[in-house]
Amino acid sequence: MGTESVNEILDSAATYACHSGLSYIDVSIIALATLQTNEVQNFLKKNRISGQAICEEICALLDTLEKQNVVSPNERFAMSPATLFVYKMGAGLARNLKKDFSPLYLLAGLTDGRPGDGHYHITQIMEKHGLNGTDLYEHISYTNFIGDQIAPPLEKVDATINAEVKEKLARIQTGVVPANCPTLQEFCENLIEKARAGRTDPVIGREQEIGRTIRILSRRKKNNPILLGEPGVGKTAVAEELARLIVAGLVPANLKDKIILSLDLGALVGGTKFRGDLEERLKKVLAEVKSLGNVILFIDEIHLLTGRLLDGCSDLFKPALANGELTAIGATTHSEYLQHFEKDAAMARRFQPVMVNEPDRDTAIKIIQGLLPQYEEHHGVAFSPDIAEHAVDMAIRHIPRQALPDKAIDLIDEAGAVAVASGLPSVSRKSIDVVIHDMAGAGASPFNPEEATQSLRKKIVGQVPALEELERFMRAVDLRLVNGEVKGVLTLSGPEGVGKNYFVKCLAEATGSRLLELDGQQHQHESAIWRLLGTMPGYQDHAKGGQLTEAIRRNPRTTLAVKNFELAHPDVQETVIAMIASGLITDSAKKPVSASEVYVVFLKDTETTSHIGFRSLSEGEDETSMRADLEELVDCHVALGQPGINELAELLDTMTQNLQTKMRKSGREFVLAIELKEFILKAASSADQKITKLRQEFQARVKNKLLSQAIEPGSSSVLELETAR
């Protein structure tokens, strides 16, 4: 589709202007005529954009224009200034890309309006309905309008293709490193070729960083940008996007013929036995860059040039950077820049920092939405419309140590792999939840409150009110109706020996979490906080990390049982409360650890008079005051009571059945006489600590008696009250 189609658009626009009573071709008429072409319609359909809605709004705008009573059909219609501007923009873009002037280039001009431009109102209407210039420019830049496919490498073109098409493909095979530069071919990746082959993902929301990088590269001196940002924010993507813009011809004239080569420092060092070998390779790299004269060298992890591994190698770069023989783009993290690169003042002053900050939530969602078509094509599955927002939210909540958008992209990619492995045709929010829980070390099954409650009822005898309260807590956790940012917080109170520790153990097993205990009595000293968070940098065992932070980092789904909280040092108390409130705990190296999957359980004996911050629920006891900052974070108060005779009998039956099951594995049996059972129950029910007494009696009168008997395999023993005495 070439200039003939654009001429047809102009003819149609002139006819429409005549029928509309206009003496000129307004930009709104050009927009309507362009939107009616098959090429534009196919593009809108492919991107799920309603062309009809755009046309209706433009027609409404057209009705407001001043019209004449009679306009001759034979009159020659002139373009309005805005129409002429759009026409020249589209024609210029096609000329820069060496493509035929087609309706899509005219549409690109319509979507590129700025405040003050005559067609800015058309641009606003199109953006309102999802038609933005960025997506259109990317489509145009990397599409060779032969079958609407990316232009294949020349060597893969079928031999029968006609000479005209071959000549067109040959014109775009620029930016190739020649064969007389073997060192660059061996140790560098050509980002221009990578962009042309369509092997780079679109970059969204980095216009400011890319613009500053282009401005620095266009400077006369100190024209070397260095991209600074945390791992995963997209520093390398900025360099790749610059390569895409060069391929599209959307850069200043002084950059249009540049080749961006990514230098692999690891490969450069690999295989060198002596220091001179590495320096010789670097000299060859710089010599070949100088011989080409149009190379921009992208150096990821550029701080390595000033580190121990490549110590002294930065001296080879300094003269080339100073006299303009080498133009480089560096990339590293903030910490590595401060720790290594900035200390080499001569090297640092030759680079201009470009901050690549982590995108906010809304920008990250747009980035994921822009990448979804690539991942749908790769995995062969469809992603639900709300998957981008859910992936970003889950990444923010559960993966705090990594940066957006990389961590959200990881979730999308792995969720697609999970769907393929499971034979699913689409990826839903549930797929993201499965990946998150798998990463959290909690298996592949998301939290199920009903299953957790059923598991507790099977393991805990009696305690009906406590289990009912805990069931409400489980539902609150599932619906995220909790007060803090951890999974949930509850207090567990009851007399000594009632089974609080066993209750917490069962809770951890039911929720699929790892049980971790924190006893305030062992953390009373001011130095106790460093045991939990890790020693300060420079001190012994700093690399080991803290007992609490490392345990949560390795097992994100954890049940933290806190005992004697009132005895812990104030710093320890504040750290625990801050963790509950924020869902994060920061170790001694200032690295955050997500605590969003942590259950926090405060245990207290109701007979004690000390306060850990929650009210006692034992009958007849007054409510005690509580720290306000902890009170507002507690989601549930569970009180365990002393068991009655029926609960004790049920517990004794459970203990007997468990022991019988174990003995059957060795081919032995035993039976508990009724008289002995009644004796044990009577002894336990009359004690203050009933469950403790029950276990003591069972150990003394059942287990110890079995140990004293010689029970042969295949035989059975009856334990009587008289023999037990």
N, C-alpha and C positions, 0 to 999 in steps of 0.2 A: 504494500500500500504506500504510494508515494505522493508527490505534490499534486497529482491529479485529484486525489481525494480531498486535499486541502482546498483546491480550487472549487471543487464541488460544494464544499462547506461554504465558501464565500458566495457562490451563486445562490445557494439555498438561503443564505442570510440576507442577500439583497432582495430576493423574492419575498421573504418574510417581512423585511422592513417595509417593502411597498404595501403589502396587505395590512400592515400595522399602522400605516400612516406616518412613517418616519422617513426623513430625507437623508439619513445616514445609517451606517451599520453600527449599531450600538454593541458594546461588549456583551451585554446580556443576550443579544440575538446570536452572536458568535458562540456563546456558551451553549445555548439551546441546540444550535445546529451541530455542534461538536458532540454533544451528549447523545445525538441520534445515530451516530455512525456505528457500524457493526464492531469496529475495533474497540471503541470506547465502551460499548455495551458489554462486550465480552470481558473486558477488564473489570467493570463494575460488578458483573455477575460473579466473577471469580473471587472477588474480595467482599462479596455479600453487601454491596452498597446499593441503596435504592436510587436509581437514576430518575425514576418517576417523581419521587419526593423532591429531588433537587430541581427538576424542571418546573414543577408546580410552584415552588417558591420563587424561582426566577421569573416565571410568567406573571406572578402577582407584582413583582418589582417592575416588570416591563409596562404594566398597565398605568403606572404612575408617571411615565415619561410624557413630555409635551409632544403632541402629534399635529400634523397638518390635515386639512380637509381632503385634498386631492394630491396624489403623488403618481407621476407617470411611470408605468412599468419599464419604459425605455430609458428612463433617466439613469445616469451613471451615479451610483451610490459611493460616497467616500467613506472611508473608515473613520470612526471617532478616534481621538488621540489615544484613548485607553485600548481600543481594538488594535490599533497599529502597534502599540507597545507590546501587547500580548503576542501579536503575529511575529514581531521581530525576536522576542524572547524564545518562542518555539523554534523558529528557523535557526537562530544562533545555537541552541542546544543540539539540534539535529546535525548542524555543521560541525560542531565540536566533537560529536561522537561518530562523525563520518557515516551517518545514517540518512535514509530518505526522510523527507519532511512529511510525517504522518499525523493523523488527528491526535494521537497520544501526546505528541510534542506541543501541539496547540493547547491541549488540556493541561499540560505541565505549566505553561505560561499563565493560564487562568488560575491555577492553584498557588501561584507564587506572589500574590499581592501583598503589599505592605501598607501600613497606615499612611494615607496620603496618596496612594496610587489610585488611578481611576477605576480599576477593577477590584479594589480591595473588598467591596461588598459581595462580589461574586465568590471570591476566595472564602469569605466568612460563611456563606451559605453552604459551600461544598464541604468545608471543615465541620460544620454543624452536623452533616449527615455522614461523616466518617471518611470523606475523600480529602486526604491531606497530601501536600506536595512531597513530603519525605517518602511515603510509600510509593508514590508514582515515580519519583526520581530513581528510587532503587530498582523498580521494575524496568524502567527505561534503560538504566545504566548497564544492566547485566542481561538484557534480553536482545538477542539478534533476531529480528522479526522475520525469521525463516521458520515457520512452524511454531513460533512463540516458544522457542527453546533456547537455553544457554548455548552460545557458540562453542562448538567442540574444538579441541586442539586440532591443528592442521593435519597432523599425521593420522588422525582417526577419521578424517573425512573420506567418504567412499570415493573411489577412483572415477566413478561415472558422473560425479557432480560436475556441473558445467563450469566453464572457465570463469564466468563472471562471478559466481559464488566463491570460487577458490580465491579470486583476486580480492574479494571483499574480506574473506577470512585472513588472508595474508596481511592485509593492512592493519589488523588489530593485533598481530603477533609482535608487539613491541615490548620493551622492558625485559628482554631476555638477556641473561648473563652470557657473554660469548664464550666460546670454547677455550680461548686463550687466557681465561681466568680460572684455572682449575681449583685454586685454593678457595675462592669464593663459592664455587659450585659444591665443594666438599663440605665446608663448614657453615654455609649460610642457606637459609630458606628464602626464596623469592616471594615476598608477599604480594607483589604485583601479579605474578602468575597465579598465585593462590586466589586472589580476588577475582581475576578474570575467569577462572574455572568455576567460580561460584562456590568455593569451599570455605567461605567465611560467612558467619552469621550476621544479620543486620544489627546495627548498633543504634539504640534508641536512648534519648535523654542525655547525650554527651556532646551536644552542640557547642556548649561553652568551652569544654576542654579541648575539643577538636579545633575550634576556631582559634583558641590561644596557641595551640601547637603550630598551626599554619602560620600565624603571625610571627612566632619566634623563628620558624624556619625561613621566613621571608626577610629577616633582618640582615643587615650588612655584616655586623659583628655579633659574637656570642649568640649564634643562631642554632644552638643545640638545646632542645627541651629535654627535661628529665621528668618523667611521670612518677608522682609520689602517691601511694595509696596502699591500703591494706590488701592482703592476698584475697583475690576473688572479686574485687570491685570492677575489674575490666580494664586494666592498664594496657595489656596486650591488644585488647579489642580496639582501643583508640588508634594504635598503629595500623591495625588491619583495616579500620574504617578509612584512615587516611589513604591507604593503598586503593581502596574501592573508589574514593573520590578522584584519585589520579586517573584510574582507568576510565571513569566517567567524564573526565575533563572538567570537573567542577572545582578546580583549584586555580590559584593565580598562575599566570603565564610562566613564572620562574620555576614552578614545581611540576608543570605538565609532563616534562620528559624525565622525571626522576624515577629511579628504581629503588624500592625499599627492600633491603636485605636484612633478615634477622640472623644475627651472629649467635651461634651455639657455642657458648663458652665451655660447656661440659665436653663436647666433641673436640674442641680445640685443645683442651688439656689432655684428653684421653690418648694413651699411647706414647706420651712423651716420657723419656727416661731421664733426660738431663735438662737442666734449666735452659740451656741454649736452644734445645729443640723447640720449646714453647715460644721463645722470643723470635726464633726464625720463622715460625708459622705466622706470628702476629705481623712481622715485617712484610711477609708475602701478602697477607690480607690487606694491609695499608697500601702497599705498592699497587696492587690490582685495583683497589678503590680509587686511588689517584689516577691510574691510567684510564679508567672509565669516565671519571669526571662528573657523573650524574647519579651517584649512589648516595642514598641516605641509609646509614647503618643503624639498625635497631638492636640495642643491647639490653636484653632482659637480665635482671639480677646484676646490674652494672656495678653494684658495690663490691662484687668479687674482684674487680680490677684493682681495688685499693685494699683488699684483704690479704690474708696470709697465703692463700692458695695461689694467687697471681701477684704476689707482692712485687712491686717494681715495674710491672707491666704497664701500669698507667702512664709511666714516663714515656713510653713509646707513642701514646695517643696524644699527649699534651702538645707537642709541636705541630702535629697535623691539625688538631682542633684550633690552635692559635692562628695559624696562617690560612685557614679556610680550605685546606686540602681535604679535610674530612668533615662531613656533617653527620651528626649522630643524634639519635633519640634514645635516651636511657630510661630504665624503669626499675624501681625498687620500692621497698616499704619505707614508711616514716622512720621506724626504729633503726633499720639498716643504714639509712641515709645519715642519721645523726651519729650512729655508732662508728661507721666506717667512712662513708663517702665524704661527709662534710669535713672530716679531720684533714683530708688532703685538700688544702685551701686552693692550690693551683688548679686542681682538677675541678673542684666545685664551682669556682668562679667562671668556668667556661660553659657551664650549663645553667639554664633558666628553669626553675621549678614550675611544674604544672600540677596543681592539686587535683587528684582524682578521688573524690570522696565517695563514700557508700551512698547509693541512691536511696531516696525515701521510699516509703511503702507504695505510694501511687505510681512513682516512676518505675519501681521494680515490677509492678503488675503490668505496666505497659510493655516493659522489656520482655516479660514472659509471654505476653499475648503476641508480640511480634515474632517470637521464636517458635511458637506452637506449630505453624505449618511445617517447619523443618523437622520437628520431632514426630509429627504425624506421618510424614513421608518416610522417615527412617524406620519407625517401629511398625508402620502399617496399621495403626489404630487411630481412633478418633478421641479427642480430649473434650470433656464437657465444658460448656461455656464459662462456668465459674471456677475452673480448675486453677487458673493463674492466681486469682485472689486467695484461694485456699492454700496453695503451695507457698505463697509469700508469707501468709499469716503463720502457717505451721513452721516455716523456716525461721522466722523471727522469734517465735516462742520457744522452739526446741533446739535450735542450733545457734546459740549466741556467740560461739567462738569464731564462726566463719562470717563472711560478709555477703551482703546482697550485691549483685543478683546471683552470684555463683552458687550459693547454697540452695536457692530456690530452683535453679536450673538442674542441680543434682537430683532434687526430689522429682521433678518432671521427668527427667531422663530415666531414673530408676523405676518410677511408677509405670512408664511405658514398657520397660523391660519386664516388670511383674505381670502386666496385662498380656504381653506376648507369651510368657512362660505359662500363664494360666489359661491361655486360649480365649481371653476376653476380647470382644470387638472394640471396647472403648475403655477410657481411663476416667474414673470418677473421683470424687472427694474421698471415698473409702479407700481407693488405691493409694492415695497420698498418706492416709492414716496408717495403712499397713506398712508403708516404707518408714514412716516416722517411728512407729513402735518397734520395727525391726532394728532401726538405728539405735533406739534407746535401750537395746538389750533386753527387751521384754517379750521376745517372740514376735510372730507375725500376726497375732490376734489382738485387735483393739480391746480396750477395757469394756467388760460386760458386767453391769451392776447386778443383774439377776444371777448370773453364774457365780459371782463372788459371794453373794448372800447365801446361796444354796451351799456353797463350800463351807462357809462358816457354820451353818446350822448342822451340818453333818459332823463337824469336829468339836463343837462346843455343846456341852450338855447343860440344859436349863438356861438360865440367864435370858429369859424371854424378853423382858423390857429392854435389856441392853442390846439384844440382837435387833429388836424393832427400831431402836434409835440408830443403830449402825446401818440398818437398811435405808433409812431416810438419808443418812450421810452419803451412802453410795449413790443414791439417786441425785443428790446435790452435786456430787463429783461428776457424774455423767453429764449433767446439764450445765456444768461449769457455774453453778450458783454458789460458789465459794467466796470467802471474803478476801483471801490472799491470792498470791500468784503461784503458790505451790499447788500440788494436786489436791491437798486437803489437810485440814488441821483438826484434831480432836483431842479431848482430854479423857483419860481413863482413870477412874478412881475406884477404890474399894478397900476393904480390910486386908491386912497382910495375910498372904497365903491363900487368897481367894482365886488366884489364877490369872493375874494381870499379864505376867510375862508370857504365859501360854496363849492368852487371848491375842496379844500383839503378834506372836509367832504365826498364829492361824490367819491373822489379818494380812500379814506379808505374803503368806502362801496363796491366799485367796486372790490377792491383787497381782500376783506374779512379780513381786518385787523382792529385793534383797534386804534382809534385816540388818540394821546398823544401830548400835547402841551408843548413847552419849550420856555418861554419868557425870553430873555436875560436881559430885564429891571428888572426882579425880581431875577436875579442871578449876581449882580454886585459885591457883597462883596466876599472877599476871602474865607469865610466860606461856600459859596454857593455850592462848589464842594462836600462837605460832605452831603448836602441835596440830591444830585443826586446819590452819591455812597454809602451813609450810614456813620454813625459816626464811629470813630475809636474804636477798641476793648477796653473795659474798661470804655467807656463813656455811658451816658444814651441813651436809645433807640437803642443801637447797634444791638440788635436782630431784630429790625424792618426792617433793610435794607434801601437802598436808594430809592428815589422816581423814579429814572430812571432805575436803575438796577433791582429792584423788579418788576416794571411794565413790562419790557421786559422779565424777567424770567417767569412771570406768563402768559404773552401773547406774545410769540416769534414773531408772525406776527403783527407788529405794524407800523403805519404811524406816524412818529415823525415830527410835524410841528414846525419849529424853527422860532421864530419871534425876531426881534431886536437883531440879533446875534452879531452885532458890539458892543452892550452895555454890553454883558456878560463878566465876569471876564476872564482873559487869561487862567486860569486853566480849566474853563468850555469849552472855545473854543478848547483848545488842546485836551480835553477828547472827545469831539464830533468828531473832525477830526480824532483822533486816532481810534475811534470806526468805522468810515467809512472805514479807510484804512485797518484795520485788521479784521473787522467782529466780534470783541470781545470787551467787556467792563468789566473791572475788578472792583469788588466792594471793599469796605473797608476791607473786610476779606480776600482779595487776591484770591477770587474765581471768575473764568471767567464766563461771561454770553454771550451766543451766540447772536449776533445781525445780523446774516446772513439773517433773514427774515424781516428786518426792512427797510421801505422806509423812506428816509430823505428828507423833503421838506423845503427849505429856502424861507421865504416870505419877500417881500419888497415892500413898496409903492414907485412908481417911482418919486413922487414929492419930496421925501426926498433927501438930499445931502450926507448923511452918506453912507459909504460903508460897506457891510457885506462880501464882497469878490466876488461878481459876477457882471457882467456888466449889466447895464440897457439897456433894449431893446426898450424903448419908442422912438418914432420918433423924430429926431432932437437932441437927447441927445448923448453926446460923451461917448465912452466906458470908463469905469473907471477901474483903476488898481485893481488887485485881488490877494489875497494871493496865491502864486504858489502852496502850498501844498493842498489848497482847489480847485483851478482851475482844477488840473489834476484829481480830484475825481468826479467832476460834470458830469453827463451823459446827461443832457438835460436842456435847458433854455426855459421856457414857459412864454409868455407875454400875459396878458389879456388886451383887449382894451375896450373902452366905447362902449356900445351897440347902434345900430342905431334904428330908429323908428320901423322897422320891428321886430327886436329882442325884443324891449320893448313890442310891441303888443303881440308877442308870449308868453313872460313871464307873461304878464297880463292875458292872456287866461289860462295859466297853473295855476296861483294863483286862478283865479275864479273857474276853474273846481275842484280844490282841496277843496275849501271851499264848493262848491255845493255838492260834494260827502259826506263831513262830515255832512252837514245839512240834506241830504236825510235819513241818519240813524235815525234821529228823526222825519221823516215824514214831513219835511218842505222844501220848495223850494224858490229860488229867481232868478231873472233875472236882468242882468246888461244892462241898456239902452245904446244905441249906443252913445248918446250925452255925457253921463257920462264917458263912456270908452274913448272917444276922448279927453275929458277934462283932465282926469288923464294922458293920454299919452303926451298931450301937456305940462302939468306941469312938467312931468319927463324929457322930452327931452330937455327942456330949462335949466335944473339945471346942476350944475357941477358934482354932484354925482348922476347920473341918476337912478341907481338901488335903491340906498337908498331913493331917492325922490319918486320913484314908490311905494315902500313899505309903505312909510309914507302916501301917498295919498290913497292907498288901505285900510290902517288901518282906516284913518279918514273918508273916504267917502263911504266905503262899510261895514267894520266890525262894526264900531261904530254905523252906521245908523241901521244895523240889530239888534243891541243890544237895540236900543231905540224903536223898533217896537214890538208889541205884535203879533207875527205870530203864529196862532193856528196850531196844527198838522193836516196835510192834506191840508193845504193852501199854497199859493205862494205869494211872494211879488216882485214887479217890482221897482227897484231903478232908479229913474229919476234924471236928472241933477238938475232940479229945487228943488225937495224935498231934494236932497243931500246938496244943499246950505243952 
